[in-house]
Amino acid sequence: MSDLHQQRVIRASEIGQYAYCARAWWLSNVAGVPSANTAELQRGAAMHRHHGQAVWLSRALVVAAAALAGLALVIILTNVIPR
């Protein structure tokens, strides 16, 4: 595949960066100038990972709660209804 036909993926974070400051996007993605605030970027990435783990755990707990509620309902119905 020639260089003219290769497509580059544009991430949502790049769109946000461009919307916030087109010059910063250009410096980073076109000119290749590294960011001066790498510590802040690393801290932000760590915070995003932590938040993602918390969201995953929250969803897992909701599924577990629904399963336990369903199980409780089955137990109640099988013990209440006479055979």
Backbone bond lengths (Angstrom), bond angles and torsions (degrees), N, CA, C in turn:
res aa  C-N    CA-C-N  psi(-1)  N-CA   C-N-CA  omega(-1)  CA-C   N-CA-C  phi
1 M - - - 1.452 - - 1.529 107.70 -
2 S 1.300 116.67 133.31 1.458 120.06 -178.79 1.524 110.51 -77.02
3 D 1.327 114.92 162.94 1.464 120.29 -179.80 1.527 111.92 -62.63
4 L 1.328 117.11 -27.91 1.463 120.30 -178.91 1.525 111.88 -70.07
5 H 1.325 116.93 -26.14 1.452 120.17 -175.36 1.519 113.59 -100.00
6 Q 1.309 118.19 -3.54 1.461 120.08 177.59 1.525 109.26 -74.60
7 Q 1.313 115.36 137.64 1.456 119.88 -179.85 1.521 109.25 -109.85
8 R 1.311 115.85 139.27 1.450 121.62 178.68 1.514 108.48 -103.14
9 V 1.335 116.63 136.08 1.463 121.73 178.61 1.525 108.59 -77.65
10 I 1.318 115.41 129.78 1.464 120.64 176.52 1.517 107.07 -103.60
11 R 1.316 115.73 119.56 1.456 121.13 -177.46 1.530 110.79 -86.15
12 A 1.343 114.76 158.15 1.467 120.28 -179.94 1.525 110.83 -60.61
13 S 1.320 116.97 -34.82 1.465 119.42 179.50 1.522 111.17 -64.71
14 E 1.344 116.63 -33.10 1.464 119.73 176.87 1.521 110.88 -67.74
15 I 1.328 116.30 -39.69 1.463 119.57 178.56 1.526 109.50 -63.28
16 G 1.331 116.37 -42.43 1.460 120.51 176.86 1.516 111.86 -62.52
17 Q 1.332 115.75 -41.68 1.468 119.89 178.88 1.531 109.77 -64.50
18 Y 1.328 116.94 -42.58 1.466 120.70 179.37 1.528 110.67 -64.09
19 A 1.351 116.23 -43.06 1.466 119.85 -179.59 1.531 110.75 -64.02
20 Y 1.335 116.34 -37.05 1.460 120.17 -179.26 1.522 110.95 -72.95
21 C 1.355 115.95 -45.68 1.465 120.09 -179.00 1.522 109.10 -157.00
22 A 1.328 115.27 101.31 1.463 120.36 -177.83 1.526 111.44 -60.56
23 R 1.310 117.55 -33.46 1.472 120.89 179.65 1.529 110.83 -66.11
24 A 1.329 117.15 -42.21 1.465 120.46 178.07 1.525 110.31 -62.72
25 W 1.336 117.14 -40.69 1.464 120.55 177.60 1.529 109.94 -61.75
26 W 1.327 116.65 -46.21 1.457 121.19 -179.18 1.530 110.99 -61.42
27 L 1.334 116.70 -45.92 1.459 120.15 -179.89 1.532 111.06 -59.78
28 S 1.312 116.65 -41.68 1.462 120.93 -177.01 1.524 112.68 -75.56
29 N 1.333 117.40 -45.97 1.458 121.13 -169.43 1.522 114.99 -97.26
30 V 1.304 117.63 -22.33 1.458 119.91 -179.40 1.524 110.69 -107.17
31 A 1.334 116.56 -51.82 1.460 120.50 -177.40 1.525 112.23 -80.07
32 G 1.327 117.65 -19.37 1.461 120.99 177.91 1.519 114.80 75.31
33 V 1.326 116.80 22.20 1.463 120.72 179.13 1.537 107.92 -78.25
34 P 1.336 118.03 124.61 1.470 119.21 -178.65 1.529 111.62 -70.41
35 S 1.325 114.96 152.02 1.460 120.84 179.79 1.522 110.26 -70.26
36 A 1.320 115.63 145.67 1.464 120.86 179.17 1.519 111.70 -86.42
37 N 1.324 118.48 -12.76 1.461 121.11 -176.26 1.531 111.80 -110.87
38 T 1.320 116.77 53.66 1.460 120.76 -176.59 1.524 112.04 -64.85
39 A 1.331 118.04 -33.99 1.465 119.78 179.61 1.527 110.45 -63.41
40 E 1.328 116.82 -42.99 1.460 120.40 178.90 1.524 111.14 -65.92
41 L 1.330 116.92 -38.90 1.459 120.54 178.37 1.526 110.90 -64.17
42 Q 1.325 117.14 -41.94 1.467 120.68 178.52 1.524 110.89 -65.48
43 R 1.325 117.20 -40.64 1.460 121.00 178.27 1.533 109.74 -64.56
44 G 1.320 117.33 -41.12 1.463 120.76 177.64 1.519 111.96 -63.95
45 A 1.335 117.01 -41.14 1.467 120.56 178.03 1.525 110.55 -63.33
46 A 1.343 116.93 -39.99 1.465 120.67 178.43 1.525 110.55 -65.34
47 M 1.324 116.60 -39.43 1.467 120.11 178.57 1.526 110.77 -65.18
48 H 1.336 116.90 -38.97 1.469 120.79 177.97 1.528 110.52 -64.86
49 R 1.335 117.63 -41.74 1.466 120.66 177.45 1.524 110.38 -61.07
50 H 1.330 116.61 -46.14 1.460 121.12 -179.81 1.531 110.47 -61.23
51 H 1.319 117.21 -44.65 1.463 121.10 178.70 1.530 110.25 -62.44
52 G 1.316 117.38 -42.63 1.464 121.15 178.99 1.521 111.84 -60.66
53 Q 1.330 116.39 -39.63 1.467 120.25 177.41 1.525 110.54 -65.91
54 A 1.331 116.84 -39.96 1.464 120.62 178.96 1.525 110.87 -65.26
55 V 1.323 117.35 -39.72 1.468 121.13 178.42 1.530 109.76 -65.17
56 W 1.339 117.20 -43.46 1.461 120.86 178.98 1.527 110.23 -60.38
57 L 1.341 117.18 -46.33 1.463 121.42 179.60 1.522 110.81 -61.78
58 S 1.322 117.11 -41.18 1.455 121.35 178.72 1.530 110.82 -60.41
59 R 1.308 117.04 -44.58 1.468 120.69 179.45 1.523 110.76 -65.59
60 A 1.341 116.76 -40.92 1.466 120.58 178.97 1.523 110.52 -62.31
61 L 1.335 117.12 -40.29 1.459 120.33 179.11 1.524 111.85 -67.50
62 V 1.311 118.20 -36.13 1.470 121.45 177.02 1.527 109.86 -64.16
63 V 1.321 117.43 -43.48 1.471 121.36 178.51 1.521 109.93 -63.69
64 A 1.334 117.42 -43.93 1.468 121.05 179.21 1.525 110.58 -62.92
65 A 1.315 117.55 -42.07 1.465 121.07 179.39 1.527 110.62 -63.04
66 A 1.333 117.22 -42.09 1.462 120.52 179.02 1.528 110.47 -64.52
67 A 1.325 116.92 -40.85 1.466 120.29 178.81 1.522 110.98 -64.40
68 L 1.326 117.36 -42.96 1.460 120.59 179.08 1.532 111.62 -67.09
69 A 1.320 116.96 -37.08 1.467 120.17 176.81 1.528 109.95 -64.52
70 G 1.316 116.36 -41.59 1.467 119.88 177.13 1.517 111.75 -63.30
71 L 1.324 116.45 -42.59 1.463 120.81 177.92 1.527 110.50 -62.99
72 A 1.321 117.06 -42.91 1.467 120.74 178.19 1.525 110.64 -60.84
73 L 1.317 117.25 -40.87 1.461 121.46 179.26 1.525 110.45 -63.39
74 V 1.307 116.96 -43.16 1.469 120.78 178.65 1.524 109.96 -62.14
75 I 1.323 117.54 -44.81 1.470 121.02 179.78 1.521 110.57 -62.27
76 I 1.318 117.48 -44.32 1.463 120.99 179.75 1.521 110.73 -62.70
77 L 1.335 116.89 -45.98 1.468 119.87 -177.40 1.508 111.97 -67.56
78 T 1.323 118.97 -35.53 1.464 120.04 -179.69 1.516 112.12 -74.70
79 N 1.324 118.28 -23.65 1.459 120.90 178.96 1.516 112.81 -92.28
80 V 1.315 119.64 -18.88 1.461 122.52 -176.95 1.517 110.77 -91.17
81 I 1.301 117.16 -40.05 1.465 121.58 -176.91 1.529 109.14 -75.26
82 P 1.343 117.05 121.03 1.477 119.11 178.93 1.520 110.69 -68.59
83 R 1.326 114.06 148.45 1.478 119.59 -179.78 1.498 111.29 -99.76
